Amino acid sequence: MKLYHHPLSGHAHRAALFASLLGIPHDLVEVDMAAGAHKRPEFLALNPFGQVPVLEDDGVVIADSNAILVYLAKKTGRTDWLPEEPQAAAAGQRWLSVAAGEVAYGPAAARLITVFGAKFNADEVIGRAHTLLGRLEAHLKDTDWLAGAQPTIADVAIYSYVARAPEGNVDLSGYPNVNAFLRRVEALPSFRPFMQTPIGLAA
């Protein structure tokens, strides 16, 4: 397997983290986004949206981080990470939608401003991030994991950008349940850390 990624992308980390948790051998192929490699024809042939990550598995190409989570769980038959039971499956899908929505337009967007110079309204996206964090904090009051009694792809999908939210000037100190959740993910066997943004990039 090849996983096309960028080390500062939370979407790419999401996919690499899950591959690591499952113990799946894979080669990381860094895409030089600063040089525009993600917009070149050879990469657009893999993902016409010009985004990382992309997984290439013996001729099968999967783009989108959440799709990669589903693919890896299905390929390995890991119903502990991706339950088949309807209610449990729906609970996991709910959080994949949150990862693609509230996370992307909250903490991820706030971090895009400081790390990549994105032209978002900082107050607006930081406000969205805190709204999301408040909901996560309440949800995690009585449960260790987002979608059941054990970790699932829902937890992997949410982890990366929430863990790096402070890089987007989103303070996590007021969310003890969220912080405890992050530490639980980090304690999982074969956890792969998300690279911290080098000093000077996040400002």
Summary of the structure (lengths in Angstrom):
residues: 203
radius of gyration: 16.4
end to end distance: 35.2
largest distance: 48.3
contacts: 643
relative contact order: 0.15
helix: 52%
strand: 10%
